[in-house]
Amino acid sequence: MLPPNRYYSTAADALFLDFDGTLVDLAPQPESVVLPVGLMTILQRLQSAAGGALAIVSGRPLEQIDSFLAPMVLAAAGVHGAERRRADGSVVRQPAPDTGFLLAHLSPFVNAHPGLRLEIKRGAVALHYRHAPQLEQLCIQVMSSALMGLDGVKLLHGKMVVEATSADVSKGDAVAAFMREPPFAGRRPVYVGDDITDESAFSWAQSATAGGIGIKVGEGHSQARLRLADPDALRNMLLEALGAVSN
């Protein structure tokens, strides 16, 4: 296996980073994530060294990503690619499915089970069960039932969460769109993620056409060809890549 600082080159690669569980450690609640000391400096240096070919690709909405990374405003894809901010700052949003029926179906279920939480996004609804892991199968069943007969919506499984989102978007599609635009075009895509929702991006980046690599953070089966132990290991890898630039 390659040493960590050979996974990624600021000069040759376009870097795509998932947020929760990848760039930052998972937290009990989405809003309680804490950015590690020095992370903003790493991102600022990466953005400069890579000529802007750095993007965050997350299930979070863009405004949440921005709230954590302010005052930085990076290229980013939110809600699994349903909204995407290009490197030039312009934002593309895909048509959002109507989630009203889902909310009506899921709200009584969540209210009846302490520990569950609904997260409402533009065109997506996430059902979190991190504080009630014993309800995992029931959450999947209830969400699957709510989706029956709905067009244009698919079910995503994540870490302690099931999410209904547009059937027409994926993180892989978001990365592909970035790679058709400057400053990403012409570089090798390197995608780093930790969850099932990142698998489409691993698949696209590692395709024969893209010629890139996927890096899985943490344990669990994945089609990513490379692996890092945890977000700490990723941050160390990025520091090593920046050290190679300065050397």
C-alpha positions as CSV (number, residue, x, y, z in Angstrom):
1,M,0.0,0.0,0.0
2,L,1.2,3.5,-0.7
3,P,2.5,5.7,2.1
4,P,-0.2,8.2,3.2
5,N,1.5,11.2,1.6
6,R,1.3,9.4,-1.8
7,Y,-2.5,9.0,-1.7
8,Y,-2.9,12.7,-2.7
9,S,-0.9,15.3,-4.6
10,T,-2.0,18.9,-4.4
11,A,-0.4,19.5,-7.8
12,A,-2.0,16.7,-9.8
13,D,-5.3,15.8,-8.0
14,A,-8.7,17.2,-7.3
15,L,-9.7,16.4,-3.7
16,F,-13.2,15.7,-2.5
17,L,-13.9,15.3,1.2
18,D,-17.0,14.1,3.0
19,F,-17.6,16.1,6.2
20,D,-19.0,14.1,9.1
21,G,-16.9,11.1,10.1
22,T,-14.3,12.0,7.5
23,L,-13.0,15.5,7.9
24,V,-14.4,15.8,11.4
25,D,-15.3,13.2,14.1
26,L,-19.0,12.2,14.4
27,A,-20.9,13.9,17.2
28,P,-24.0,12.9,19.2
29,Q,-26.0,15.5,17.4
30,P,-25.3,17.1,13.9
31,E,-25.1,20.6,15.3
32,S,-22.6,19.6,18.1
33,V,-19.7,18.8,15.7
34,V,-16.5,20.4,16.8
35,L,-13.8,21.3,14.3
36,P,-10.3,20.1,15.4
37,V,-7.7,22.7,16.2
38,G,-5.8,23.5,13.0
39,L,-8.3,22.1,10.6
40,M,-9.2,25.5,9.1
41,T,-5.5,26.2,8.5
42,I,-5.1,22.8,6.7
43,L,-8.1,23.6,4.4
44,Q,-6.9,27.1,3.6
45,R,-3.4,25.8,2.7
46,L,-4.9,22.9,0.7
47,Q,-7.2,25.3,-1.3
48,S,-4.2,27.5,-2.1
49,A,-1.8,24.7,-2.9
50,A,-4.3,22.9,-5.1
51,G,-5.3,26.0,-7.1
52,G,-8.9,25.7,-5.7
53,A,-9.4,22.0,-6.7
54,L,-10.9,21.2,-3.2
55,A,-14.5,20.5,-2.5
56,I,-16.7,19.3,0.4
57,V,-19.3,16.6,-0.6
58,S,-21.8,16.0,2.2
59,G,-25.3,15.0,3.1
60,R,-25.6,18.3,5.0
61,P,-27.1,21.4,3.3
62,L,-24.7,24.0,2.0
63,E,-25.6,26.5,4.7
64,Q,-24.6,24.0,7.4
65,I,-21.3,23.3,5.8
66,D,-20.7,27.0,5.5
67,S,-21.6,27.6,9.2
68,F,-18.9,25.3,10.3
69,L,-16.2,26.4,7.9
70,A,-16.8,30.2,8.0
71,P,-15.3,32.5,6.9
72,M,-14.1,30.0,4.3
73,V,-16.5,29.4,1.4
74,L,-15.4,26.2,-0.5
75,A,-16.7,24.5,-3.5
76,A,-19.2,22.1,-2.1
77,A,-22.1,19.7,-2.8
78,G,-24.8,19.4,-0.2
79,V,-27.7,17.1,0.4
80,H,-25.8,14.3,-1.4
81,G,-25.5,16.4,-4.5
82,A,-29.0,18.0,-4.6
83,E,-27.3,21.4,-4.3
84,R,-23.8,22.2,-5.6
85,R,-21.7,25.3,-5.3
86,R,-19.1,25.5,-8.1
87,A,-15.6,26.9,-7.5
88,D,-16.7,30.2,-9.0
89,G,-19.4,30.6,-6.3
90,S,-22.4,29.9,-8.5
91,V,-24.9,27.4,-7.1
92,V,-26.8,24.7,-9.0
93,R,-29.9,23.2,-7.3
94,Q,-31.6,20.1,-8.6
95,P,-35.5,19.9,-8.5
96,A,-36.5,18.9,-5.0
97,P,-39.2,16.3,-4.4
98,D,-42.1,17.2,-2.1
99,T,-41.5,15.7,1.3
100,G,-44.8,16.7,2.9
101,F,-46.2,13.2,2.8
102,L,-43.1,11.8,4.4
103,L,-43.2,14.3,7.3
104,A,-46.9,13.5,7.9
105,H,-46.1,9.8,8.0
106,L,-42.9,10.0,10.1
107,S,-43.7,12.7,12.6
108,P,-46.1,10.6,14.8
109,F,-43.6,7.7,14.8
110,V,-40.7,10.0,15.9
111,N,-42.9,11.6,18.6
112,A,-43.8,8.2,20.0
113,H,-40.1,7.1,20.3
114,P,-37.8,9.2,22.4
115,G,-34.3,9.2,21.0
116,L,-35.3,9.5,17.4
117,R,-34.9,12.7,15.4
118,L,-36.1,14.0,12.1
119,E,-33.8,16.3,10.1
120,I,-35.6,18.2,7.4
121,K,-33.6,19.5,4.4
122,R,-34.5,20.9,1.0
123,G,-36.1,17.9,-0.8
124,A,-34.9,15.4,1.8
125,V,-35.8,14.0,5.2
126,A,-33.4,12.1,7.5
127,L,-34.4,9.9,10.3
128,H,-31.7,9.7,12.9
129,Y,-31.6,6.8,15.5
130,R,-28.1,7.3,17.0
131,H,-29.7,7.7,20.5
132,A,-32.0,4.7,20.0
133,P,-30.0,2.1,18.0
134,Q,-32.3,-0.7,19.1
135,L,-34.9,0.9,16.8
136,E,-32.7,0.6,13.6
137,Q,-34.8,-2.1,11.9
138,L,-38.1,-0.4,12.8
139,C,-36.8,2.9,11.5
140,I,-35.8,1.3,8.2
141,Q,-39.2,-0.4,7.9
142,V,-41.2,2.8,8.7
143,M,-39.1,4.8,6.3
144,S,-39.4,2.2,3.5
145,S,-43.2,2.0,4.1
146,A,-43.5,5.8,3.8
147,L,-41.6,5.7,0.5
148,M,-43.8,3.1,-1.1
149,G,-45.6,4.6,-4.1
150,L,-43.6,7.8,-4.1
151,D,-41.9,8.7,-7.3
152,G,-38.6,10.5,-7.6
153,V,-37.4,9.6,-4.1
154,K,-34.9,6.9,-2.9
155,L,-33.8,5.6,0.5
156,L,-30.2,6.1,1.6
157,H,-28.7,4.2,4.5
158,G,-26.0,5.9,6.6
159,K,-24.4,5.6,10.0
160,M,-27.4,5.5,12.4
161,V,-29.6,7.3,9.9
162,V,-31.9,6.5,7.0
163,E,-32.7,9.3,4.6
164,A,-35.2,9.9,1.8
165,T,-33.8,12.0,-0.9
166,S,-34.1,12.7,-4.6
167,A,-33.7,9.6,-6.8
168,D,-31.8,11.7,-9.3
169,V,-28.8,12.8,-7.2
170,S,-25.8,11.1,-5.7
171,K,-22.4,12.0,-4.5
172,G,-20.9,10.3,-7.5
173,D,-22.8,12.5,-9.8
174,A,-21.8,15.6,-7.9
175,V,-18.1,14.7,-8.2
176,A,-18.5,14.0,-11.9
177,A,-20.0,17.4,-12.4
178,F,-17.2,19.1,-10.5
179,M,-14.7,17.3,-12.7
180,R,-16.1,18.8,-15.8
181,E,-15.4,22.3,-14.5
182,P,-12.4,24.4,-13.7
183,P,-10.2,24.1,-11.6
184,F,-11.0,20.4,-11.2
185,A,-11.0,19.4,-14.9
186,G,-7.8,17.6,-16.0
187,R,-6.9,16.4,-12.6
188,R,-7.2,13.0,-11.0
189,P,-10.2,12.7,-8.6
190,V,-9.4,11.6,-5.0
191,Y,-12.6,11.0,-3.0
192,V,-12.5,10.5,0.8
193,G,-15.5,9.3,2.8
194,D,-16.6,7.1,5.6
195,D,-20.2,6.0,4.9
196,I,-22.4,4.0,2.6
197,T,-23.6,7.3,1.0
198,D,-20.0,7.8,-0.2
199,E,-19.9,4.5,-2.2
200,S,-21.3,6.1,-5.4
201,A,-18.4,8.6,-5.3
202,F,-15.8,5.9,-4.7
203,S,-17.2,4.0,-7.7
204,W,-17.1,7.0,-10.0
205,A,-13.7,8.2,-8.9
206,Q,-12.2,4.7,-9.4
207,S,-13.8,4.1,-12.8
208,A,-11.6,3.6,-15.8
209,T,-12.8,6.9,-17.2
210,A,-12.0,9.0,-14.1
211,G,-8.8,7.1,-13.2
212,G,-8.9,8.3,-9.6
213,I,-9.0,6.7,-6.2
214,G,-11.4,6.3,-3.3
215,I,-10.2,6.4,0.3
216,K,-12.5,4.9,3.0
217,V,-12.2,6.3,6.5
218,G,-12.9,3.9,9.3
219,E,-14.1,0.3,9.4
220,G,-16.7,-1.5,7.3
221,H,-16.9,-3.0,3.8
222,S,-16.2,-0.6,1.0
223,Q,-15.3,-0.6,-2.7
224,A,-12.7,2.1,-1.9
225,R,-9.3,0.8,-2.7
226,L,-7.5,2.6,0.1
227,R,-8.3,3.1,3.7
228,L,-7.5,5.4,6.6
229,A,-8.2,4.5,10.2
230,D,-10.1,7.7,11.3
231,P,-10.4,11.4,10.7
232,D,-7.2,12.0,12.6
233,A,-5.4,9.8,10.0
234,L,-6.9,11.8,7.2
235,R,-5.8,15.1,8.7
236,N,-2.3,13.7,9.1
237,M,-2.3,12.6,5.5
238,L,-3.3,16.1,4.4
239,L,-0.5,17.6,6.5
240,E,2.0,15.2,4.9
241,A,0.8,16.2,1.4
242,L,1.2,19.8,2.3
243,G,4.7,19.0,3.7
244,A,5.6,17.5,0.4
245,V,4.7,20.7,-1.3
246,S,6.8,22.9,1.0
247,N,9.7,20.5,0.6
